[in-house]
């Protein structure tokens, strides 16, 4: 009797283990197949993420460059709104920038009222240049455009002009094709 009870307990234990193993087998089998497929296709699933992580900083740099180029800075505004130089800058942004980069950034002023009047004067200048159709976005930025003093720029340009050599053509040798002038002469005995 004691032996049959032990056998019965072992049978119940085995039945419980096998049912739980059988219940988990399809999930475990599927996970193993997914892992094998992932390992066999590596690194393909991750190339898109890698490429994006490499390109993302350059996209940020391009955006910042266009923002710098299209910013109407504080020096472009006078007492009466946008100066003539500011109007030329707005025209330059609207005519030379690619269509997807035609956003005008206005440098924020010290007060909200002054910033609002700057944006309004830029909107007037844009509406004079584009009377019909969709107007470009006008955004406010706290980042001013990259500038340098005019005296520094004058020194740089004069230094470039002083150090640029005078353009001269090479001396005429009588040979009409450049390839023949480069060929070495054969030793003659």
C-alpha positions as CSV (number, residue, x, y, z in Angstrom):
1,X,0.0,0.0,0.0
2,X,2.7,2.4,0.9
3,X,4.5,1.7,-2.4
4,X,1.4,2.4,-4.4
5,X,0.9,5.7,-2.6
6,X,4.5,6.7,-3.4
7,X,4.0,5.8,-7.0
8,X,0.7,7.7,-7.1
9,X,2.4,10.9,-5.7
10,X,5.2,10.6,-8.1
11,X,2.7,10.2,-11.0
12,X,0.8,13.4,-9.9
13,X,4.1,15.3,-9.6
14,X,5.2,14.2,-13.1
15,X,1.8,15.0,-14.5
16,X,2.0,18.5,-13.0
17,X,5.5,19.2,-14.4
18,X,4.8,17.9,-17.8
19,X,1.6,19.9,-18.2
20,X,3.5,23.1,-17.3
21,X,6.4,22.3,-19.6
22,X,4.0,21.5,-22.4
23,X,2.1,24.8,-21.8
24,X,5.2,26.9,-22.0
25,X,6.8,25.0,-24.9
26,X,5.2,26.9,-27.8
27,X,6.2,30.3,-26.3
28,X,9.7,29.2,-25.5
29,X,10.0,27.6,-29.0
30,X,8.8,30.9,-30.6
31,X,11.3,32.9,-28.6
32,X,14.1,30.7,-29.6
33,X,13.1,31.0,-33.3
34,X,12.9,34.8,-32.9
35,X,16.4,34.9,-31.3
36,X,17.8,32.7,-34.1
37,X,16.3,34.9,-36.8
38,X,17.5,38.1,-35.1
39,X,21.1,36.7,-34.8
40,X,21.1,35.6,-38.4
41,X,19.9,39.0,-39.7
42,X,22.2,41.1,-37.5
43,X,23.2,44.0,-38.0
44,X,20.4,44.7,-40.5
45,X,17.6,45.5,-38.1
46,X,19.8,48.1,-36.3
47,X,21.4,49.9,-39.3
48,X,18.5,52.4,-39.6
49,X,19.0,53.4,-36.0
50,X,22.8,53.7,-36.4
51,X,22.4,55.7,-39.6
52,X,20.0,58.1,-37.9
53,X,22.3,58.5,-34.9
54,X,25.1,59.5,-37.2
55,X,23.1,61.9,-39.4
56,X,21.1,63.5,-36.5
57,X,23.8,65.9,-35.4
58,X,24.4,67.1,-38.9
59,X,20.7,67.8,-39.3
60,X,20.8,69.9,-36.2
61,X,23.8,71.8,-37.5
62,X,22.0,72.5,-40.9
63,X,19.0,73.8,-39.0
64,X,21.1,76.0,-36.8
65,X,23.0,77.3,-39.9
66,X,19.8,78.2,-41.7
67,X,18.5,79.9,-38.5
68,X,21.7,81.9,-38.3
69,X,21.4,82.9,-42.0
70,X,17.7,83.8,-41.8
71,X,17.8,85.8,-38.5
72,X,17.0,89.4,-38.6
73,X,19.2,90.7,-35.8
74,X,18.8,93.8,-33.5
75,X,21.0,95.9,-35.8
76,X,18.4,95.6,-38.6
77,X,15.8,97.5,-36.6
78,X,15.6,101.2,-36.0
79,X,13.2,103.5,-34.3
80,X,10.7,103.3,-37.2
81,X,10.9,99.5,-37.5
82,X,12.9,97.6,-40.1
83,X,15.8,99.5,-41.6
84,X,16.6,99.4,-45.3
85,X,19.3,96.8,-44.6
86,X,16.7,94.8,-42.8
87,X,14.4,95.0,-45.8
88,X,17.2,93.8,-48.0
89,X,17.9,90.9,-45.6
90,X,14.2,89.9,-45.7
91,X,14.3,90.0,-49.5
92,X,17.5,88.0,-49.6
93,X,15.9,85.3,-47.4
94,X,12.8,85.1,-49.5
95,X,14.6,84.9,-52.8
96,X,17.8,82.9,-52.2
97,X,16.7,80.4,-49.6
98,X,15.3,77.0,-50.6
99,X,11.5,76.9,-50.3
100,X,11.6,74.5,-47.3
101,X,14.0,76.9,-45.5
102,X,12.1,80.2,-46.1
103,X,11.5,80.9,-42.4
104,X,12.4,84.3,-41.0
105,X,13.7,84.5,-37.5
106,X,13.4,87.7,-35.6
107,X,15.8,88.3,-32.7
108,X,13.9,88.9,-29.5
109,X,14.1,92.4,-27.9
110,X,14.2,93.3,-24.3
111,X,10.5,93.7,-23.9
112,X,7.6,91.8,-25.4
113,X,6.1,94.9,-26.9
114,X,9.3,95.7,-28.7
115,X,9.5,92.1,-30.0
116,X,5.9,92.3,-31.2
117,X,6.7,95.6,-33.1
118,X,9.7,93.9,-34.7
119,X,7.6,90.9,-35.8
120,X,5.0,93.3,-37.2
121,X,7.5,95.3,-39.2
122,X,8.9,92.1,-40.7
123,X,5.4,91.0,-41.6
124,X,4.8,94.3,-43.4
125,X,8.0,93.9,-45.3
126,X,7.2,90.3,-46.3
127,X,3.7,91.2,-47.4
128,X,5.1,94.0,-49.6
129,X,7.4,91.5,-51.3
130,X,4.8,88.7,-51.5
131,X,1.4,90.3,-52.1
132,X,-0.4,87.0,-53.0
133,X,0.0,83.5,-51.8
134,X,1.3,81.8,-48.7
135,X,3.6,83.9,-46.5
136,X,6.6,82.3,-44.8
137,X,6.7,81.7,-41.1
138,X,8.1,84.4,-38.9
139,X,9.6,83.0,-35.7
140,X,11.1,84.7,-32.7
141,X,14.5,83.5,-31.5
142,X,16.8,84.4,-28.6
143,X,19.9,83.5,-30.6
144,X,21.3,86.4,-32.5
145,X,23.0,86.1,-35.8
146,X,26.8,85.5,-36.0
147,X,28.4,88.9,-36.7
148,X,31.8,90.5,-36.5
149,X,33.0,94.1,-36.5
150,X,33.4,95.8,-39.9
151,X,37.0,96.8,-39.1
152,X,37.9,93.1,-38.6
153,X,36.3,92.1,-41.8
154,X,38.2,94.9,-43.6
155,X,41.5,93.6,-42.2
156,X,40.7,90.1,-43.3
157,X,39.8,91.1,-46.8
158,X,42.8,93.3,-47.3
159,X,45.1,90.5,-46.0
160,X,43.6,88.2,-48.6
161,X,44.1,90.7,-51.3
162,X,47.7,91.3,-50.3
163,X,48.7,87.6,-50.2
164,X,46.9,86.5,-53.3
165,X,49.5,85.9,-56.1
166,X,49.1,87.6,-59.4
167,X,47.5,85.1,-61.9
168,X,50.0,84.2,-64.6
169,X,50.0,81.5,-67.2
170,X,53.0,79.2,-67.5
171,X,55.7,80.1,-70.0
172,X,54.9,78.9,-73.5
173,X,57.2,76.0,-74.5
174,X,56.0,75.4,-78.0
175,X,54.3,72.1,-77.2
176,X,50.6,72.2,-77.8
177,X,49.5,69.3,-75.5
178,X,50.2,69.3,-71.8
179,X,50.8,65.6,-71.8
180,X,53.8,65.8,-74.0
181,X,55.5,68.3,-71.7
182,X,55.4,65.8,-68.9
183,X,56.9,62.8,-70.8
184,X,60.5,62.0,-69.9
185,X,63.0,61.8,-72.7
186,X,64.4,58.3,-73.5
187,X,68.2,57.8,-73.1
188,X,69.8,57.9,-76.5
189,X,73.1,56.1,-77.2
